[in-house]
Amino acid sequence: ILTWIEFLDRLKTTGMPIREMLRYAALRERGVNTEAERGALLEQHRERVRAHLAKLQACLLVLDAKIAGYAGVEKRMKDYDASIPERQRKPAGTRQAGAR
């Protein structure tokens, strides 16, 4: 029974609707003569999972690019700061003498 529960948990984790899980369970209960229909249900679900994974992968690429962009900005700022001689650097928010 633990294997069955784990399998149902995997179906749930991959987004199979409860209605389809119940349908699968009912078919399973009816026995061997429903194997083709159960297989078809799982194949359809697998295709939905694959499509969802592809969307997630595309989103992950966008996130990676965005994160890399932030890392690039930080590096450019450090490079810029390093290029300014020490005596010319001023703490943020300070004003030059005589400036009003």
N, C-alpha and C positions, 0 to 999 in steps of 0.2 A: 504493500500500500504506500510505503514511503516513496518508491519510484514514481508511482502515479501522481502523488501530491507534488513531487518535484517537477514532473512534467507539466502539470497544470500551472505551477508557479512560473515556469519558463514561458508558457503561452501567455500568461498574464503580463509578465515582464516585457514581452515583445509586442504587447498591445492588442492581443486577440480579444475581441469583445466577449463579454460573459455569455451572451446568447450563442455565439459560435462554440464556446467552450462547452456549454450545456448540450449543444447539438452533437459535438464530438463525443461527449460522455455517453449520451443516449445511444449513439451508433455503436460505441465500444461495448456497451451493455448487451446489445443485440447479437454480438458475436462476429465470427470470422467472415460471414457473408457480407459484412459492411466494410471490409478492408479497403476496397476501391474507393468508396465514398469518403472514408476517413482520410485516405491518402490524398484525394482531391482537395479536401478541406485544408489539409496541411500545406499542400502545394500553393494554393491560393494565398494562404497566410504568409508563406515564405516569400512570395513575390511582393506582398505589401511590406514585409520587413526589409527586404532588399531595397525597395524604393525609399523607405524611410532612412535607411542607412546611407544611401546616396545623398539624400538631402542633408543629413547630419554631417557627412563628410564635406560637402560644399560649405556648410556653415563653419565648420572647423577651419577650413582654409581661409575664410574671411577673417575669423578671429586671429589666426596665426599671423596674417598679413597686418592686421591692425596692431597687434602686440609688437611685431617687428618694427612697425612705423614708430611706435612710442620709444622703443629702444634706440632707433636711429636718431630721433630728436634729442634724446638724452646724450648720446655720443657726440652729436654735433655741438651741443651746448658745452660739453666738456672740452671738446677740441677748440671751440671758439675761446672759451675762458683760458685755456692753456696758451693760446696765441697772443693774448694781451699781456704786455709786460706788467709785472707786479705793481709798480708804482702808479699805473694808470687805472687799476681796478678800484672800484668804489663799491662799498656795500649797497645793496638795494635800498632805495628810499632816501638816500642822502642827497643833499643839494650842494651845488657848488657855491663857494663864498661869493657874495655879491649878487647872486641870482635871485630875482624876486618875481 
